[in-house]
Amino acid sequence: MTEASEFFKGRGSQIKTANPYLKQQYVTEHSEGLDEPLLQQPATQVYKENPKNIISKTDSPDLGGRVYSMNPYQGCEHGCIYCYARNSHQYWGFSAGLDFESKIIIKENAAELLEKQFQKKGWQVQPIMISGNTDCYQPLERKYQLTRKLLLVAAKYKHPVSIITKNSLITRDIDILEELAGNQLVHVYFSINTLNEELRSKLEPRTASARKKLQAMELLTQKGIPAGVMNAPVIPGLNDHEIPEIIRQSAAHGARAAGYTVVRLNGSIAELFEDWLSKHYPDRAQKVWNNISGLHGGKVNDSEWGRRMRGEGPLATIIKQLFTTAKNKYLAGRSMPPYNLEAFSRGGQYSLF
């Protein structure tokens, strides 16, 4: 195992992968010729963007058809090494590695864009996922409050939203979430993939601990805000054995629903994860790598509908059985309430901006 002093503290990635969209790259092919390390502990940098649209539309059979999402942040300080959103950071000219978790783009006009969308005559009400790509409650949200502003717009127009997060910061917005829940307009999911704090601190270094997420789930439940757990990603050989206990503890803290996905390593994420795995868990690195490829037809990357989220083969079957058994045992009779799609008020119910 690599010495802790050699790691960039608080960062999931320890390297900057090549960006396929750039013609020129910095490389360390001859590191012995460098007077000082090419890579150093990066400080977080904030870039401001004012896009023309905030709502994205995706047609995905894996997600049940057409899905609408909005992401007030591009890049994520949470630093989850497995995050599929890392690849999208390359479109901005950045690395999927260290840049993804240290160079964060904020969309300052997100709430204004959402309000304009709701005011359009042709807008048809459907739940919008906040955090379809990066976490809307990542650390910078404490300062910029972009997610809180989006929720205020949703509450003003009585529009349904769903949220998935790894951060307990969501409890700051209980006042708005209670209002939305009172009209059956919100679902909240907490992403929990391990109860092992040592593993969590390596796998997703700047997220809240599982204990804090469970406490936040319980608090939301007490306030009447429907909450569930997303056990994702399941990484065979690292955290798959934890599935039953994660579901049990989530149920004990008020979870009304649960879901899961298996890890897949598309694009630059494969290189990042392989580097991370060899440094943190060299004793089992090859086994974990082979397990992941075994889920996806012999490759660690996977874009095939149906298989990419759940995997296939013996390991995928075991994972599914573990999850299904635990869900039936601990969450029997529970479910998320249906969304109220009739409450929408195109004129809004109070002045916001």
N, C-alpha and C positions, 0 to 999 in steps of 0.2 A: 504494500500500500504506500502511495506517495505521502511524504511527510506533510502535515497540516500547514507548516510554514511556507510550503511551496504553492499553496492554493491562494487564489484571489478570494478574500473573505467576503461572504455574502453573495457570491456569484455562483450560478449553476454552471455556466460554461466557463472553461478555462482557456479557450482559444478563439480566434477569429477565423471563421471559415471563409473560403474564397467566394466572392459574389459572381455568379455566372453572367450577370448583366453588365459587369464592368470589364473593360479591356485591360486595365492595368491593376496589379495587385502588389501589396507588400508581402514578401515571403521570408522565411528563415531557413532556407535550404543549407546555409553555411553559418550556423549560429556562432561558431567559434570565432568568426570574424567581426562580431558585433562588440562594440565597446560597452554597451549597456543593453538590457533586454528590450526587444522591440515592443513587447506587450507589458504594460504595467497596470496596477489596480485602477480601473476606470471610475471616474466620478460621474454621477448621473448628469446628463445634459438634457435640457428641454427645448424642443423645437415646436413652434406654433404654426398651425395650419388652419386655414379657413376654407373647408371644402364646400362644394355646391350642394351636395346631398349627404345625409347622415344615415339613411336607411338603405341596407343592402338586401337583395333578394337572392335566395338560393333554392334551386330545385334539387332536392336530395331524397332519394328513396329511403336512405338510411334514417332520415329524420321525419319520415312520414309525408313527404311531398314538399310543397313550397314553404320556405321558412324566411321570415323577415328578422333582421338583426340590426343593431346599431352599436358602434364601438367608439366611445369618446376618446380613447387612447390607442395609439399604434406603438407597439413595443410594450414590454412589461417588466417592471423591476422585480417581480416575484422570482424570475430566473429559473422557472421550471425547465429542467434539461430536456424533457421529452416534448415540449410544447410545439404543436403543429403550426402555430402562428409564426414561428421563427422564420420560416421560409418567406412569408409575405414582407418581412422587413427588407428583403433584398431589392424589392421593387423601388424602394426609396434611396437606393445606393448604399445601404448599410450591410453589415455582416449579420448573418443569422445567429452568430455566436454572441460574443461580448457586447456588440453594438445593440442587439435586440433588447438586452436588459439594462443598458446604460444610456442609450440615446432614444428618448421617448418623445413621440409626437403627440401633442395635445390639440384637440379640435375645439377651439374656444367658442365657436358659434353653434355647437351641437344642439343646444336647447332651442335656439331661435329657428334653426332649420327644421327641427321636429314640429314646432308649432306651426310653421308655414305649411308643412305637409298635412297636418290635421285640418287645416283651414281649406284645403283644396276640395272642391265639390266632388271630385271623382275618387276621393280616398275611401277605400273599403276597409272596415274595421277587421283586424286580425291581430292576434297577440304578437308583440315584437320582443325578441330576445335581446336583452342588454348584456353584452359580453359574448357575442358569437365568436369573437376572435381572441381578444385579450381581456384581462380581468378589469371590470369597471370599478372595482374597489381596491386597485393596486395602491401602493403608498402615496403616490402623487395626488390621489383623489382627496386626501385629507386637506391639501392646500387649495386645489383648483375647484373642487366640488362640482365637476361637470356631470357626474352621475346624479347627484342630488337635484340639479337643475332639470335633468331629463325626467326624473320622477315627478317633479313639480308640474311639468307640462302634462305628463300622463294623468296626474290627479286632476288637473284643471279641466281636461277634456274627457275625463273618465274613460281612458283608453287602457286596454289590457296589456300587461308586460310580464315577462319572465326574466329572472336574474339567476346567474350561476356565478359563484365566487369562491375564493379560497381565503377570504379575509374577513375577520370579525368586525371590520370597520362598518359593515352594513348596519350594525345596531345603532349607529349615529342617526340613521334615517327612519327609525321606527315610527316617528310621527306621520310621515308620508305613507309608509308601508301599511300602517293601520288604516288610514283613510282608503287606500286602494283595496285592501282586504275586505273592508266593510262593504264594498260594492262588487266583490268577487272579481278583482281586476289584477291580481298578482299571484305568481308562484315563485318561490325562492328555493334554489338548490345549492347546497354546500358540497364542494368537491373535496372528498376525503379518500385518499388512496393508501394511507398507512396510519397506524396508531403508534408506530415506532418513531419516537422523536429524533433519534440519531439518523435514521434513514430519511425522514422528512427534511431535516436540516441540510442534507446533501442533495436530495432529489429536487426540492423546491425551496431554496434557502430563505426567501423573504416572504413566504406565506405565513399565515397564522398557524399555530400548532393545532393538532387535531382536538386537543382539549378545549382550546378557545373557540374553535368552530362549533363543537358540540354545545358549548355553553351558549353561543349565539343562536344556534338552532333552537335550543330550549326556550330562550328568552322570546324569540319571535313567535314560537308556538303559544306561549303564555299570553301573548298579545293578540292572538287570533290570526296571525299571519301564516298561511300554509307553507310549510318547509319540507324539503326532502333531501336525500343524499345522492350524489353521483359518485359511485366508486370507480374512479378513473384517473389515469389508466391502470389497468391490471397488468403487471409485468411479471410473467411466470419466472420463478426463481428468486424474486425479490419480495413481492408483496401479495402474491395470489393466495397464500395461506391465511391472510388476514380478512378475507371477504366476510365470513360468517360473523366475526366479532365486530367489524365495522358496521354491518347491518344491525346487529343486536344493540350496540351502543347508540346508534342513530335512532333506532326505534325507542329506546329508553329516554332519549332527549326530545322526543316528539315528532320524529320524521313521519310523514304521511305517505311517502313514496320513495322508490329507489331505482337507480339505473346503473349501468356499467358499460365501459368500453375497454378493449384491450389496446395495448401500446402498438403503434406503428411508426416507423422511422423513415418518413419520406424526405427526399431532397437532402439538404445539408444537415438535417437532424440526425441522420445515420452517423455521420462523422463526429458530430458533437457528442452523441450518446456513447459511441464506442470509446472515445477519448475519456469521457466521464467514468464509464464502467471500468475501464482498465486501470484508472487511477484510484478509484474508491473501492472496487471489489475485484482485484486481480485474481483471487482464488476461485471465483465463480464466473468470471467474465465470459468465457467461452460457452459455458453451459447456458447462461442467460441469453446470450446472442443467438445460440442455436434454438432455444425455446421460442424466441420472438420470430425467427424465420420459419419455424415450424407452424406458427399460427397463420402464416401468410403465403402458403404455397412455395416455401423454400427461399423467400426473400424477406428482408426486414421492412421493405417499403411495400405499400399496398394501396391501390386506388380502385379496387374492384368493389362495386356496390354490393352490400350484403356481407361480404367477408371482411372488409377493411376495419369495421368497428367491433366485430365480435370474434373474428378469426374462424378457422376451421381445423379439423383434425382432432386427435385424442386430447390434447391439452385444452383446446377450445371447449370440448365437451365437458371436461372436468370443471373448468371455470364456470361454465353455464350451470352445471348441476349444483356447484357450491352456492352460487348466487341465488338460483331459483329456490333451493331448499331453505336458505336463510331468509329470503323474502317471504316465503309462505309461512315460515315459523314465526317470524317477528313482526311482520307487517300485514298479517291477515286481516281483511276487513277495512283496511285503511286505503285512502286514495286522495288525490288532489281534487278540490272542488272544481266543477266546470267553470270556464270563464263566462262572464256576463258580457255578451257582445251587443247588448241592447242599450247599455247605459251611456254610450258615447254621445257627447254634446259638442257638435261642430263649432258652436260659438264660444265654447269654454264657459266655466262657471264663475270665474273671477279674474281680475287683471293680474298678470304675472310680470311682464317686462315694462 
